[in-house]
């Protein structure tokens, strides 16, 4: 029995099969009339006495059907109920649909259009149209999401699951079953992959939406497949269904969502689900559209909501179109390393042959007999392929047994990989110079006039931003934007842009730029109205996957209307900080959840700009200096009496320490985060659950201890507080259990896992454009993971130096630890001269220093062996000359209240070639600094020694995650000063 909903009276007298056919014809005829811009006179047809003689309805449907992708695609749209009398009777429509099917035995795809109607009316009709009597090859909602004219789908396409999905182990096991170049992959979602084609979820749509809202997703997906139905049944719940579908699509930035009822139930095992998913992959490699492939793989229990781009996705056809265009654009001197098997397949592929005809014989390398035939004929494929090569190609096809379209997909996959290599070389050899650019525009009468001199109070202006070549009337930054180093495999790149001017704007403005491989980006437009006369200092922050890449300042003057007579300063643009120097690996870099830029507005007022998801905000930092100073004083007291805190985490004075730190960290949480949490949560972003954040300090004195932010409710009374009884379990597991007493009664408990430094990977960068540029260097080259430099090779050789305030027997255990783990020598040096000589002669990959900090600002110095050394513009021979970039541990002693000065050292070591610098942001005295360093090194070297070919699970071998785990273990070992440890540099270095 089917739900006839509001069409029950209209279809009265029809059985379920005829009712389903009549509904199919009704919506198809209504849509056909719209599409063909003609109306079939229902009255005239009825008066004819027989619907079969004019056959108007089925003729209109057939003419409107799109047959480009195999089975005809028929638009379907329910007419307004008051228009039903204008159509033939329901029985006549049922008969017309049957006659249409008789003429279309290959089946029909029904694309249902809601035209903005509430899904409450669509849900029961989708079930009706899926009835066998309709004989539809696929039924789906075709206008659920907006389309942008492109399909985010590549070869090999990827089907992913989250790490905690019941299918995760099965997906991991399937990796061994595929030969190269197989056209699709099963994998577990990873932050290192920015976007995948299909994200698969086990569980109902309601559960999936709740999970994504609470915890987000590590990557985006073009299409979401929910193997668990909707938990929403019946037309009355259509509005709720739409909300859930849009939540999933929004979090994943997806272009479509499909729900499968049968394969999410408890009675369906993993093997059956995997079989269906393999079938889906196979069907997509056989040139089937996505909607038909879903029906073939999962049957009629699919409820699909797609956009126009996904509807047009016939995977091989889409791949062929892309490949043909890329082949034509390939440079003439390039060599395409394709196998004979692949060339033989591609030459017989419609759409590719025309492109290959233009490939010269010199471009084909390793093509076997086919290439030899081309070369010996001295002709290109345009003249040879149709004639001389025809027999050879047929022979090659027979030899390689190309009998399935999946073979064609595998050949396309190989060709895509070969072309990507060619394009990478082309991008490196022929970089196009592009810059961050802007322009201010104001209205004069009916025209827009560009403003080059100043802005005026109360006068609305249009700010246009883009990244493009110089000239063309744009104001351009002095330093080029290294767009040519972006991943060459992507046709265009999505860059998030945040603009803020704290005196003139209450909150930052955000938007997105699309940057193609060549030429200018899209243009982003902001409208703002200056509100006070003052110097204008607007900051542009450019982000990729949640990480700040570059900040640019726009300098101008805001004047009163009619003010500032005489010469006026021109509007200028200045590159403030380029956080990344090597971008060629951005396509594989992990996504971060939030970024924070710390700077000083108008040269004095400290300011934080936060960016998380699609939201940005600004916070004045003037009020946080008191809790920051209090944290430093508190930790300094601990440093003077280490023994009082070393008897176990829950013993001695540790409870008092953590109570006071939690109160101060709660103050920081209130000042920096809490005012923005509600808006972020409603936008699908939970800062508390975010695991990866980035901090960019554009001044060395803008160090804010995010690691000490305490996100739980702080305890009230020191006399009535205790450690959470599950604190040790939480530190060992890396997460608090949901049942813990601390979360049930946080005002009476304190838990170390409430601090951000133990919950999150925090990537820090310090940049000060006013200091530290060696000589007249144009850029600062900082070591980052890129290309073949993904790993830190910590175990080659090590260098250790320490202050005269430390005794050798205090450092001895650490040196012996290194000697037992290193493949090369462990060199102990007595001063900076020996340090420099060892760097030049032995090229160590691990530099460990326990110096004493002295001096201030530009005169900061570090003492080793009784000899201080000023680190301003530290020469590279003290850090790195050749070979792998080293990791530096800079754990100073007696640096009380000098976190800002210490940050200067960190910046200088990074500029001199350190891959990353592990340091502290508070006082850690001599012997305790060594113990903290020993614990850090033990964890880092153990992680490096245990790596496997794939690098382990997500993040398990990355510097940021390993360092976070090491700090948790250090607290379990009663080393509370490990809370002070931070890393400056890239968190993505692999160990």
Order of alpha helices (4+ residues) and beta strands (2+ residues): alpha-alpha-alpha-alpha-beta-alpha-beta-alpha-beta-beta-alpha-beta-beta-alpha-beta-alpha-beta-alpha-alpha-beta-alpha-alpha-alpha-alpha-alpha-alpha-alpha-alpha-beta-beta-beta-beta-beta-beta-beta-beta-beta-beta-beta-beta-beta-beta-alpha-alpha-alpha-beta-beta-alpha-alpha-beta-alpha-beta-beta-alpha-beta-alpha-beta-beta-beta-beta-beta-alpha-beta-alpha-alpha-beta
